[in-house]
């Protein structure tokens, strides 16, 4: 993963014109700077290489985006032995568990996330999320920093129409990765729901970090308003789209399809429905939908025809117990499969899947059993539990691949964007492309936004979308309904502070511009003191939640205004004698 194959380099050289080939012979590739074989000679001559550090080979430079791709899988809390902090999928799994569509049957890793008790400023999850995405930003900025002045202008001046050089493609991927990181940061550390609550666009979020060769370097290190961060995300993605092409050596790389997919997600977030539809359509044209007979393949092979972007694991590269599949798959020899924390589908959502829908077989029931091959891998009875997830499978040596983006998501974006514009007939036609491969009996002539959102919840179950969809659509959760299969049942309204993470302590030390005025609401409880059998007193520096949750004990403390005095708040528990 740390080098570009000679075959790829040879292919890219076939795109080089004679003039640019001559230019590439006259210039080296430098650390902190590179030259592209596609840039016209006159433009190359005008570039400033005077401050560059010792030479770096082209292959070494091109490996920089690959290093970021590895970070999506590898990056964990430094020195940590915890098994719930491994890369992007740890973030997506933690947030999925904060919704109501996934049930955690057990008390292993991620249990505090499931209980909505893992978002305070001094908690490990908050620090992990911050450090992870900021490291992606910094690594992307390192690639951007290496671009000599005038490179983008030189690329635009190239009229040969044969696509960007490998060096420009590296820069394009860097912009895409930076946008990708901020797309998550802006949602994780603040409210969203921009359509329903436009004022949220003005709320403080996170600092914006730039490369030293960008005009805004060092100027936005305070908690920037959401609108400013969102604008930067779009600018970075549009730059990336301009620099990249469809060709790539593997699905681990970012290309134009991936960038259009990220743009579709971004426009869906901000409510730019027409642009969301257009971006998603550009992706759908290039991929097929997984047919019904592949639904039970275990969702673990990057060669799946509808996967757009992901990570390709090999037997040598596999991650075992800290991996996503260890936690999500009830068929692995991991935490879910060994019955420490089985993952089930919410009973109410399961009941909304028609018997004719092939996706119902993703989940266990009294009449739905997995095949003998997969069952032989299971080391415990997790897969036998009612509503147990069977969507995610198992391969020897932990060689299950990760999916970051696929075509079905893009179809769902098309359909939602159309439905939100009142084009419900067109939305049904778009959604039919997916449903023809899921439920042969589906034949709706029109669909509402809620219809599409239901299909998102079913199709994308376990893939890291539930939390973000709840936030952008301004919805809370209720696990307390009659017949709920959630062992930890609670209600979290859409406006509850538990829907965003507090900035971690390290953020304030790293970025002094994050002063008190910029701080997001902070909850800092001093040691609780029991004042009666059913009450508990806390003292806070700033405003507290309406409810507190003791995840281990299964206790919910509700604020009792009658006992409020100054900064001391009294909560009444739901359990007598605690």
C-alpha positions in Angstrom: 0.0 0.0 0.0 3.0 2.3 0.3 3.9 2.5 -3.3 2.4 2.9 -6.8 2.8 0.0 -9.1 5.0 0.2 -12.2 2.0 -0.8 -14.2 0.0 2.3 -13.0 3.0 4.6 -13.7 3.4 3.1 -17.1 -0.2 3.7 -17.9 -0.1 7.3 -16.8 3.0 7.9 -19.0 0.9 6.9 -22.0 -1.1 10.1 -21.4 1.9 12.4 -21.5 2.4 14.6 -24.5 5.9 15.0 -26.1 6.2 18.6 -24.8 5.3 17.7 -21.3 7.6 14.7 -21.4 10.5 17.0 -22.3 9.5 19.1 -19.3 9.5 16.2 -17.0 13.0 15.3 -18.0 14.3 18.7 -16.9 12.8 18.8 -13.4 12.9 16.6 -10.4 10.2 15.8 -7.9 10.9 17.4 -4.5 9.8 16.8 -0.9 7.3 19.5 -0.1 7.0 20.1 -3.8 6.4 18.2 -7.1 6.4 18.7 -10.8 3.8 17.2 -13.1 4.5 15.7 -16.5 1.3 17.2 -17.8 2.2 20.9 -17.1 3.3 23.0 -20.1 7.0 24.0 -20.2 6.4 27.7 -19.9 4.3 27.2 -16.7 6.8 24.9 -15.2 9.6 27.4 -15.7 7.7 30.0 -13.8 7.2 27.8 -10.7 9.1 28.7 -7.6 11.2 25.7 -6.3 13.6 27.9 -4.3 12.3 26.9 -0.9 11.9 23.2 -1.5 13.6 20.6 0.7 15.7 17.7 -0.6 14.4 15.6 -3.6 11.6 13.1 -3.2 10.8 10.5 -5.9 7.5 10.7 -7.8 6.4 7.3 -6.4 7.1 8.6 -2.8 5.0 11.6 -3.5 2.2 9.7 -5.1 2.1 7.4 -2.0 1.0 10.3 0.2 -2.7 10.0 -0.6 -2.4 6.2 -0.2 -1.0 6.8 3.3 -4.2 8.8 4.1 -6.3 5.9 2.7 -4.4 3.6 5.2 -5.3 6.1 8.0 -9.0 5.6 7.4 -8.4 2.0 8.6 -5.4 2.2 10.9 -5.5 5.4 12.9 -6.3 4.8 16.5 -5.6 6.6 19.8 -1.9 6.6 20.3 -0.8 4.0 22.7 -4.3 2.8 23.3 -5.1 -0.9 23.8 -8.8 -0.2 23.3 -10.7 -2.0 20.6 -13.2 0.7 19.8 -11.1 3.4 18.3 -9.8 1.9 15.1 -10.2 4.4 12.2 -13.2 5.6 10.3 -15.4 2.6 10.8 -15.1 2.9 14.6 -16.6 6.4 14.3 -19.4 5.2 12.0 -20.2 2.2 14.2 -20.2 4.3 17.4 -22.7 6.8 15.9 -24.9 4.1 14.3 -25.3 2.7 17.8 -26.6 6.1 19.0 -29.7 5.8 16.8 -32.6 3.4 17.3 -32.2 1.1 14.3 -29.3 -0.9 15.7 -29.6 -2.9 19.0 -26.6 -3.7 21.1 -27.2 -7.0 22.9 -24.3 -7.1 25.4 -22.1 -4.7 27.2 -18.7 -4.8 25.4 -16.9 -2.1 23.4 -19.2 0.8 22.2 -21.7 0.3 25.0 -21.4 3.8 26.3 -22.0 5.1 22.7 -25.2 3.0 22.6 -26.3 4.6 25.9 -25.5 8.2 24.6 -23.0 8.6 27.4 -19.8 9.1 25.5 -19.7 12.7 24.2 -18.2 14.8 26.9 -15.1 16.9 26.5 -12.9 14.6 28.7 -14.0 11.3 27.2 -12.0 9.0 25.1 -14.5 8.9 22.2 -14.5 12.6 21.8 -10.7 12.8 21.8 -10.5 9.9 19.3 -13.0 11.5 16.9 -11.2 14.8 17.1 -7.7 13.4 16.7 -8.7 11.1 13.9 -10.3 13.6 11.6 -7.8 16.4 12.4 -5.0 14.0 11.4 -6.7 13.3 8.1 -6.9 17.1 7.6 -3.3 17.6 8.5 -2.1 14.8 6.2 -4.2 16.3 3.3 -2.7 19.7 4.0 0.8 18.2 3.8 0.0 17.1 0.2 -1.5 20.5 -0.6 1.5 22.2 0.9 3.8 20.4 -1.6 2.1 22.0 -4.6 4.4 24.6 -6.3 2.8 28.0 -6.9 1.0 28.0 -10.2 0.4 24.3 -10.5 -3.4 24.6 -10.7 -3.1 27.4 -13.2 -0.7 25.4 -15.3 -3.0 22.4 -15.3 -5.9 24.6 -16.5 -3.7 26.0 -19.3 -3.2 22.4 -20.6 -5.6 22.0 -23.5 -4.7 18.5 -24.6 -7.8 17.1 -22.9 -6.1 13.9 -21.8 -6.8 14.2 -18.1 -4.5 15.2 -15.2 -1.1 13.9 -14.4 -0.5 11.5 -11.5 0.9 14.4 -9.5 -2.2 16.5 -10.0 -4.4 13.5 -9.1 -2.5 13.3 -5.8 -3.4 16.9 -5.1 -7.0 16.3 -6.1 -7.3 13.4 -3.6 -5.8 15.6 -0.9 -8.6 18.2 -1.3 -11.2 15.4 -1.3 -9.8 13.9 1.9 -9.8 17.3 3.6 -13.4 17.9 2.6 -14.3 14.4 3.7 -12.9 15.0 7.2 -14.6 18.3 7.6 -17.9 16.9 6.4 -17.9 14.7 9.4 -16.4 17.2 11.9 -19.0 19.8 11.2 -21.8 17.3 11.9 -20.2 15.6 14.9 -19.4 18.7 16.9 -22.6 20.6 16.5 -26.3 20.5 15.6 -27.2 20.3 11.9 -30.8 20.2 10.6 -30.0 23.3 8.5 -33.3 23.2 6.6 -35.5 23.1 9.7 -33.3 25.3 11.9 -31.4 27.8 9.6 -29.9 29.4 12.8 -27.7 26.3 13.2 -25.6 27.6 10.3 -24.3 30.3 12.6 -23.4 28.0 15.4 -19.6 27.6 16.2 -18.2 24.3 15.1 -14.4 23.5 14.6 -11.3 25.3 13.4 -10.4 25.3 9.7 -6.8 24.3 9.0 -5.1 25.2 5.8 -1.8 24.4 4.2 1.0 27.1 4.6 0.7 27.9 0.9 -3.0 28.8 1.1 -4.1 32.4 1.6 -6.2 31.5 4.7 -3.4 29.7 6.5 -3.6 30.3 10.3 -6.6 32.7 10.0 -9.5 30.4 11.0 -8.3 28.6 14.1 -11.3 29.6 16.2 -14.5 27.6 16.2 -15.8 28.6 12.8 -19.5 29.0 12.1 -21.0 26.0 10.4 -21.7 28.0 7.2 -18.0 28.8 6.8 -16.9 25.2 7.2 -19.6 24.0 4.8 -18.5 26.5 2.2 -14.9 25.2 2.5 -16.1 21.6 2.1 -17.8 22.5 -1.2 -14.8 24.5 -2.5 -12.4 21.6 -1.7 -14.7 19.0 -3.4 -15.1 21.2 -6.5 -11.3 21.5 -6.8 -10.9 17.8 -6.4 -13.5 17.1 -9.0 -11.7 19.4 -11.5 -8.4 17.6 -10.9 -9.5 14.0 -10.9 -10.7 11.5 -13.6 -12.6 8.2 -13.5 -9.5 6.1 -14.0 -7.7 4.8 -10.9 -5.7 1.7 -10.0 -8.1 0.5 -7.3 -11.3 1.3 -5.5 -9.2 2.5 -2.5 -8.3 5.6 -4.5 -10.6 8.6 -4.8 -11.7 9.4 -8.3 -14.4 11.6 -9.9 -17.1 9.1 -9.0 -16.1 9.3 -5.3 -16.0 13.1 -5.4 -19.4 13.3 -7.0 -20.7 11.0 -4.3 -19.2 13.2 -1.6 -20.8 16.2 -3.3 -24.1 14.4 -3.4 -23.9 13.8 0.4 -22.8 17.4 1.0 -25.7 18.9 -1.0 -28.2 16.6 0.8 -26.8 17.8 4.1 -27.3 21.5 3.2 -30.6 21.0 1.4 -29.5 21.8 -2.1 -31.8 19.2 -3.6 -31.2 19.9 -7.3 -27.4 19.8 -6.9 -27.7 16.6 -4.7 -29.7 15.0 -7.5 -27.2 16.0 -10.2 -24.2 14.9 -8.3 -25.7 11.5 -7.4 -26.8 11.0 -11.0 -23.2 11.4 -12.2 -22.3 8.5 -10.0 -25.2 6.3 -10.8 -24.4 6.4 -14.5 -21.1 4.6 -13.8 -22.3 1.7 -11.6 -24.8 -1.1 -11.4 -27.0 -2.0 -8.4 -26.2 -5.2 -6.6 -28.7 -7.8 -7.7 -30.9 -9.7 -5.3 -28.9 -12.9 -5.6 -25.9 -11.1 -4.1 -27.6 -9.7 -1.1 -26.4 -12.6 1.1 -22.7 -12.5 0.1 -21.7 -11.0 3.4 -21.1 -7.4 2.4 -17.4 -7.8 2.5 -15.9 -7.8 -1.0 -14.7 -4.6 -2.7 -15.2 -6.2 -6.1 -19.0 -6.0 -5.6 -20.2 -4.3 -8.7 -22.0 -1.4 -6.9 -19.1 -0.5 -4.5 -17.6 2.8 -5.4 -15.1 3.4 -2.7 -13.7 1.2 0.1 -10.7 -0.5 1.5 -9.3 -3.8 0.2 -8.1 -6.1 2.9 -5.8 -9.0 2.2 -5.0 -11.9 4.5 -1.7 -10.2 5.3 -3.4 -6.9 6.0 -6.4 -8.1 8.0 -7.3 -6.6 11.4 -8.9 -8.9 13.9 -10.6 -8.0 17.2 -10.4 -4.1 16.8 -11.9 -4.4 13.3 -15.3 -3.2 12.2 -16.4 -6.8 11.4 -15.4 -8.0 14.8 -18.0 -5.6 16.2 -20.8 -5.7 13.6 -20.8 -9.3 12.3 -22.5 -12.0 14.4 -20.7 -14.6 12.3 -17.1 -13.7 13.2 -14.8 -14.9 15.9 -15.0 -11.3 17.2 -16.9 -9.4 19.9 -20.3 -9.7 18.1 -19.9 -13.3 17.0 -18.6 -14.5 20.4 -21.7 -13.1 22.0 -20.1 -10.2 23.9 -22.1 -7.6 22.0 -24.4 -9.1 19.4 -25.8 -6.5 16.9 -29.5 -6.8 16.1 -31.9 -4.8 14.0 -34.6 -2.7 15.8 -37.8 -4.8 16.0 -40.0 -2.0 14.8 -37.8 -1.4 11.7 -37.6 -5.1 11.0 -41.4 -5.3 11.0 -41.6 -2.6 8.3 -39.6 -4.8 5.9 -42.0 -6.7 3.7 -41.7 -10.5 3.5 -41.1 -10.1 -0.2 -38.1 -7.9 0.3 -34.8 -9.8 0.0 -33.2 -7.6 2.6 -35.4 -9.2 5.3 -33.0 -12.1 5.0 -30.2 -9.8 6.3 -31.7 -10.4 9.8 -32.5 -13.6 11.7 -36.0 -14.7 12.5 -37.7 -18.0 13.4 -38.1 -18.7 9.6 -34.8 -17.2 8.4 -31.6 -19.1 8.8 -28.1 -18.5 7.4 -26.5 -21.1 5.1 -24.3 -23.8 6.5 -21.1 -22.3 5.2 -21.5 -19.1 7.2 -23.0 -20.9 10.2 -19.9 -23.0 10.4 -17.8 -19.9 11.1 -19.9 -18.7 14.0 -18.3 -19.6 17.3 -21.3 -18.7 19.5 -25.0 -18.3 19.3 -25.1 -14.6 18.4 -26.4 -15.3 14.9 -29.3 -17.3 16.3 -30.8 -14.4 18.3 -34.1 -13.0 17.0 -33.4 -10.0 14.8 -29.7 -10.8 14.7 -27.9 -9.0 11.8 -26.7 -11.4 9.1 -25.8 -8.7 6.6 -22.1 -8.7 7.4 -20.3 -12.0 7.0 -16.9 -13.5 7.6 -13.8 -14.5 5.7 -10.7 -16.4 6.9 -7.8 -14.3 8.1 -10.1 -11.3 8.7 -9.9 -10.3 5.0 -13.3 -8.6 4.9 -13.2 -5.4 2.9 -14.7 -2.1 4.1 -17.3 -0.2 2.1 -17.3 3.6 2.2 -19.6 4.4 -0.7 -21.9 2.4 -3.0 -24.4 3.0 -5.8 -27.5 2.2 -3.8 -26.8 5.2 -1.6 -26.6 7.4 -4.6 -30.0 6.1 -5.9 -31.5 6.9 -2.5 -30.1 10.4 -2.7 -31.6 10.9 -6.1 -35.0 9.8 -4.9 -34.9 11.9 -1.7 -33.8 15.0 -3.6 -36.6 14.6 -6.0 -39.2 13.9 -3.3 -38.1 17.0 -1.3 -38.8 19.1 -4.4 -42.3 17.7 -4.6 -41.5 15.5 -7.6 -42.9 12.3 -6.0 -43.6 10.5 -9.3 -40.0 11.1 -10.5 -38.7 10.1 -7.1 -40.6 6.7 -7.4 -39.0 6.1 -10.8 -35.6 6.8 -9.4 -36.2 4.6 -6.4 -37.5 1.8 -8.6 -33.9 1.2 -9.9 -33.0 0.0 -6.4 -36.2 -1.7 -5.5 -36.2 -3.8 -8.6 -33.2 -5.5 -7.1 -34.7 -5.8 -3.6 -38.4 -6.4 -3.7 -40.0 -7.6 -7.0 -43.5 -6.8 -5.7 -42.6 -3.1 -5.1 -44.6 -1.0 -7.6 -45.3 2.5 -6.1 -46.2 5.2 -8.6 -45.1 8.0 -6.2 -43.1 8.2 -3.0 -42.9 10.7 -0.2 -39.7 11.8 1.6 -40.6 9.5 4.5 -40.9 6.6 2.0 -37.4 7.2 0.9 -36.0 7.7 4.4 -37.4 4.3 5.3 -35.6 2.7 2.4 -32.4 4.4 3.5 -32.7 2.9 7.0 -33.2 -0.5 5.6 -30.7 -0.5 2.7 -27.9 1.3 4.6 -28.3 -0.4 8.0 -25.1 -0.8 9.8 -23.1 1.3 7.3 -22.8 4.5 9.3 -25.6 6.7 8.2 -28.3 6.5 10.9 -26.9 9.1 13.3 -26.2 11.7 10.5 -29.6 11.2 8.9 -31.3 11.7 12.2 -29.5 14.9 12.8 -29.9 16.4 9.3 -33.7 15.5 9.3 -34.1 16.9 12.8 -35.4 13.7 14.3 -34.8 12.2 17.8 -35.1 8.6 18.9 -37.5 6.6 21.1 -36.4 3.2 22.1 -39.1 2.9 24.7 -42.0 1.9 22.4 -44.2 -1.2 23.2 -42.4 -4.3 22.0 -39.0 -2.7 21.8 -36.0 -5.1 21.8 -33.5 -2.5 23.0 -32.0 -3.5 26.4 -31.2 0.1 27.1 -34.3 2.0 26.2 -34.3 5.8 26.3 -35.7 8.9 24.5 -33.4 11.5 23.0 -35.2 14.4 21.4 -33.7 16.1 18.3 -32.8 19.2 20.3 -30.9 17.3 23.1 -27.3 18.1 23.5 -26.4 14.5 23.4 -26.6 14.7 19.6 -23.2 16.5 19.3 -19.8 15.9 20.8 -18.1 18.5 23.0 -14.8 19.8 21.8 -12.1 17.8 23.6 -9.6 19.2 26.1 -6.8 18.8 23.6 -8.5 21.1 21.1 -8.2 24.0 23.4 -4.6 23.4 24.1 -3.8 22.9 20.4 -5.8 25.9 19.2 -5.7 28.8 21.7 -8.1 30.8 19.5 -10.8 28.5 20.9 -11.4 30.8 23.8 -14.3 30.7 26.3 -16.5 32.7 23.9 -16.1 30.1 21.2 -16.8 27.1 23.5 -19.7 24.9 22.8 -21.9 24.2 25.8 -19.9 22.3 28.3 -21.2 19.9 30.9 -18.6 19.3 33.7 -20.2 17.5 36.6 -18.5 17.5 40.0 -18.7 14.3 42.0 -22.4 13.4 42.6 -23.7 13.3 46.1 -26.8 11.2 46.9 -29.4 13.2 48.8 -32.2 10.6 49.0 -33.1 7.1 47.9 -34.2 8.4 44.5 -32.4 11.6 44.0 -28.9 12.7 43.1 -27.3 16.1 43.3 -24.8 17.4 40.7 -23.0 20.7 40.3 -22.2 22.1 36.8 -20.0 24.9 35.4 -22.5 25.4 32.6 -26.1 24.3 31.7 -26.7 20.6 32.2 -28.8 18.2 30.2 -32.5 17.6 30.9 -31.6 14.0 31.7 -28.5 12.2 32.8 -27.9 8.5 32.1 -25.9 6.0 34.2 -25.3 3.5 31.5 -23.8 0.8 33.6 -26.6 0.8 36.2 -29.4 1.4 33.7 -30.5 4.5 35.6 -32.0 7.6 34.0 -31.9 10.8 36.1 -34.6 13.4 35.2 -34.2 17.1 36.1 -36.5 18.1 38.9 -36.9 22.0 38.7 -38.4 22.1 42.2 -35.0 21.3 43.7 -32.9 23.6 41.5 -30.7 26.0 43.4 -27.9 28.0 41.7 -25.6 25.7 39.9 -26.7 22.7 41.9 -29.2 20.5 40.0 -31.2 17.7 41.5 -32.2 14.7 39.4 -34.8 12.1 40.2 -34.0 8.5 39.2 -36.2 6.0 37.5 -35.1 3.3 40.1 -35.9 3.3 43.8 -33.2 2.7 46.3 -30.2 3.6 44.0 
